[in-house]
Amino acid sequence: MAEKFSPTLRIGDLSDFIAPSQACIVSLKGLKTTPPKSADKPEVSILNNQLKAEPVKISLKDCLACSGCVTSAETIMLEKQSLEEFLSNLDKGKIVIVSVSPQSRASLAVHFGISPLQVLKKLTTLFRSLGVKAIFDTSCSRDLTLIESCNEFIARYRQSQSVDDEKCKSSLPMISSACPGWICYAEKQLGSYILPYISSVKSPQQTIGAIVKNHTYRKMGLRPDEIYHVTVMPCYDKKLEASRDDFVFQVDSQARTNDNEALMITEVDSVLTSGEVLELIQLKGVDFKALEDSPLDSMLTNVTEDGQFNGVPGSSGGYAETIFRHAAKVLFGKKIEGPLEFKTIRNSDFQETTLEVDGKTVLKFALCYGFRNLQNVVRKIKIGKCDYHFLEIMACPSGCLNGGGQIKPKPGQSGKDLIRLLETVYMENVLITDPFENALVRSIYDEWLEQPGSEKAKRHTHTEYHPVTQHFIIPVVNLLAFTGKDTLLNWQGIRTSDLPVSEIRRLRPVLTHPPRRVLMESNFDTEI
């Protein structure tokens, strides 16, 4: 399962990811036996004479707060983000709502050889037969996040032009926030110098969670605490995103039960991947293609009367293209007709587009997919040499259609061929629509959020990011405490170039003459 998470959650500066055969550093009360590592691999080796300990359950919230591995005990950490938990809640008679992403629709459509619209209609049939109350479409919440992102970019751009404003230095480039793998990496590895650049707008997943449990539940005659909300996503990292404390809220007085205690509600209770939905279909022995097409739920489904999806160009949310067009129109009075031309810079996963006015480049946007390209951009931002105004960053190469939770290629089919097919199918039956003209989204603003950028919109559709505080970092192994006599570290390849001078002085005795044995601690505040 580990390989299903995005590269940024598996790769630190060298060996941040700890495979399932090793022990999670958070759960260590004692140490498990780990097979010895070869001398040529700069990883942590655990001595064979250590005491074994019973497995310790840790939550996904603990996982996000940790600086070490992300997925070394996924069978425990993800027990509430599993297909089994989904079926268990259905068996308990809970009111389950499922929201399906367009990337997952495309993955299932390619696998079964049908259209994305047929997929959504057949999923409606399948889920309703299992007892699901409603099936929604996250492309409507995507349009809402695009509107909020456009509004935020305009504000940041104007702020960046104010030379007297101290905040202007961290206004641009604005970086997209929809990819949880990127967000997790930014919080853990990059910290406070990069977080101010990241858009505060929630991802489409969390936005539809906010809509369902703050607004739609009233239309359905339900209470938010009665709803078990499940999303279907292309990415395992979305399970981590749904578990963040930032996405738990206290319900208002009208929605509370008779209990005196405040009621805390999670926006998204569980996440299933495209692959897990395929597992469900196989588990139930369903001939998916033979299922009848059920009518779609109109309450939160982005489909026109003639059976087309309202959509935007771009299979990873369309952030760069949508914001670029809006900014060109609002800031410079330029209405862009036809498709945007993106120029490939280093590779197909790094492309840029520009707007020139009177021979001067006034807008410069980029698509940046994959860990390698991501690191290059971050380095430029760090040294103040990034001239982009907006960056659409995704952790996975090729973007969201290539997420770790997508259905794998069939025998004889290459990954590249599958991605090309997914790109084509993703745009099938899609009517390119300006999100600002989406009637469904307009109704959400009229009935609930008031207007883009309003205080209510910011409260429900925006969030914050939190740097993970560390005493010091050794990029190769990402371990923070060096005391004791129980764990042998392989010191080969340790670099100090990224450490502050004060920490280099502090670590010099250890790095120059490393102790033969040191302890891998879960207490990050341990001093040398």
VENMO-V192565 format. One record per helix or strand. SS is the DSSP state (H for helix, E for strand). FROM is the first residue (numbers start at 1). TO is the last residue. If there is no record, write none. Layout:
# VENMO-V192565
ss,from,to
SS,FROM,TO
SS,FROM,TO
This chain:
# VENMO-V192565
ss,from,to
H,2,4
H,7,10
E,44,46
H,60,65
H,74,77
H,83,91
E,95,100
H,102,112
H,116,130
E,134,137
H,139,160
H,166,170
E,174,175
H,180,190
H,192,195
E,198,198
E,201,201
H,204,219
H,224,226
E,227,233
H,237,242
H,245,247
E,248,250
H,253,255
E,264,266
E,270,273
H,274,283
H,288,290
E,303,303
E,309,311
H,319,332
E,343,344
E,350,357
E,360,369
H,371,382
E,390,394
H,400,402
H,415,426
E,430,432
H,435,437
H,439,449
H,455,461
E,462,462
E,483,489
H,501,512
E,518,519
